[in-house]
Amino acid sequence: MEKKKRKYSRTDRLILGIGFTILGLFVLSIAIPIIYVVLASFMDPTVLNNQGLSSDIKDWTLDAYRRVLENEMIWRGFLNSFLYSFAFTVISVFVTLLAAFPLSKKEFVGRKFFNLIFLITMFFGGGMIPTFILINQLHMVNTVWAVLIPGAFNVWNMILARTYYQSIPAELREASAIDGANEIQHFFKIMMPVCKPIIAVLALWSFVGMWNSYFDAMIYLNDANLQPLQLVLRSILVQNTPQPGMIADIQSTAEMAKVAEQLKYATIVVSSLPLLVMYPFFQKYFDKGIMVGSVKAQRKERYRSEQKQSKKFACTWTFFNNDGKYNGVWKTAEA
């Protein structure tokens, strides 16, 4: 059976056209810089500076990638970034889910107080210097824990997980309680399998955030062997960039500037490639985890309101005896 095509009015077509146009421009604003950076990373720096991108194969070169990948610290940075991102993701997701679970329960004593405390931390912080003093007093400077622990808990991620928990029917807890499961067993054996979409979303955000971060590592990590990929790429770029106070001949300075321009694009591609490869595998969980909580919550709220309305007013068929005759009338009464 063929589906009938939906007919749109002139106003609907106008609104859809404007929406698609804005969406297309937004996609182009993202795609064009990415394509330019990838192509520029293969271009000869002289040709790139003089005439821009060229389709001639003779003007293409892999010299920038050779310079980047031949550096031994690149591979050390890759390993450090992967280990930091993986460990941070496990810690962050586990702590976030544990904090969100009790706060999603209305019967939890002090629920509003703890929610308020968490919300305050979203807008106010101690600052960089007090944080550094605290990390130093905890003897975490120049250790991996200085990068993993301070930012492991994210209030926004906790709010998302709490909202997702609230969208799950309470009957699951009742069923597990009948089977004899306590809160810990219910959390790990029932809630964790149900919460796979939100877990994937939180894991993706945590991994990407740690992979791209460099500021905490730049402050707390002094050992070059502990530095993540972003800091290693930054150091390579700085070493090949001419400084204003350098004493050198004009030709070598110009050559260094060209190399730095090419290395800039190559480092962007190298640092972004793992995330670009990983992202498609999480895309289905990403969409589902973002939307399913709100959709379930809306359906649940709609169902509850309909139930309240149906209980408030119940229509019943009653009969009244008038001189031996029965007359049926509808009677509306509050339940």
Buried (B, 14 or more C-beta within 10 A) or exposed (E): EEEEEEEEEEEEEEEEEEEEEEEEEEEEEEEEEEEEBBBBBBBBBBBBBEEEEBEEEEBBBEBBBEBBEEBEBBEBBBEBBBEBBBBBBBBBBEBBBEBBBBBBBEEEEEBEEBBEEBEEEEEEEEEEEEBBEEBEEEEBBEBBBBBBBBBBBBBEBBBBBBBBBBBBEEEEBEEBEEEEBEBEEBBEEBBEEBBEBBBBBBBBBBBBBBBBBBEBBBBBBEEEEBBBBBBBBBBBBEEBBBEEEEEEEEEEBBBBBBBBBBBBBBBBBBBBEBBEEEEEEBEEBBEBBBEBBEEBBEEBEEEEEEEEEEEEEEEEEEEEEEEEEEEEEEEEEEE
